[in-house]
Amino acid sequence: MNKTLGLLFHPKKSKINSNGLTPIYLRITIDSIRTDISSKRFINSNRWNITGHRK
Protein backbone atom coordinates (compact mmCIF):
# COMPACT_ATOMS: atom_id res chain seq x y z
CA MET A 1 0.00 0.00 0.00
CA ASN A 2 1.57 3.30 -1.16
CA LYS A 3 0.90 6.59 0.62
CA THR A 4 1.86 10.11 -0.38
CA LEU A 5 3.26 12.61 2.10
CA GLY A 6 3.71 16.34 1.70
CA LEU A 7 5.15 18.96 4.08
CA LEU A 8 4.84 22.71 3.52
CA PHE A 9 5.68 25.66 5.77
CA HIS A 10 3.64 28.79 5.09
CA PRO A 11 2.75 32.08 6.82
CA LYS A 12 -0.92 32.42 7.74
CA LYS A 13 -1.61 36.03 6.74
CA SER A 14 -5.17 35.93 8.09
CA LYS A 15 -3.81 35.73 11.67
CA ILE A 16 -1.48 38.76 11.85
CA ASN A 17 -0.92 39.77 15.49
CA SER A 18 -0.82 43.28 17.02
CA ASN A 19 2.94 43.56 16.34
CA GLY A 20 2.39 42.97 12.61
CA LEU A 21 3.93 39.49 12.71
CA THR A 22 2.48 36.49 10.91
CA PRO A 23 2.48 32.96 12.41
CA ILE A 24 4.24 30.19 10.48
CA TYR A 25 2.18 27.02 9.99
CA LEU A 26 3.16 23.55 8.86
CA ARG A 27 0.77 21.87 6.43
CA ILE A 28 0.98 18.08 6.44
CA THR A 29 -0.77 16.28 3.57
CA ILE A 30 -1.19 12.50 3.58
CA ASP A 31 -3.16 10.98 0.70
CA SER A 32 -4.88 14.33 -0.07
CA ILE A 33 -5.94 14.89 3.56
CA ARG A 34 -4.57 18.19 4.91
CA THR A 35 -3.84 19.30 8.45
CA ASP A 36 -2.37 22.66 9.51
CA ILE A 37 -0.26 22.85 12.67
CA SER A 38 1.16 26.01 14.22
CA SER A 39 4.94 26.09 14.59
CA LYS A 40 4.56 28.73 17.33
CA ARG A 41 7.01 30.94 15.40
CA PHE A 42 6.30 34.37 13.91
CA ILE A 43 7.80 36.32 11.03
CA ASN A 44 7.36 39.64 9.28
CA SER A 45 5.42 38.59 6.18
CA ASN A 46 7.59 40.85 3.97
CA ARG A 47 10.64 38.68 4.74
CA TRP A 48 8.99 35.39 3.66
CA ASN A 49 10.49 33.84 0.50
CA ILE A 50 7.39 32.66 -1.41
CA THR A 51 9.20 30.48 -3.96
CA GLY A 52 11.50 28.84 -1.40
CA HIS A 53 8.86 28.55 1.35
CA ARG A 54 11.31 29.89 3.90
CA LYS A 55 12.62 32.96 5.68
Secondary structure, 3 states (H helix, E strand, C coil): CCCCEEEEEEECHHHCCCCCEEEEEEEEEECCEEEEEEEEEEEEHHHCECCCCEC
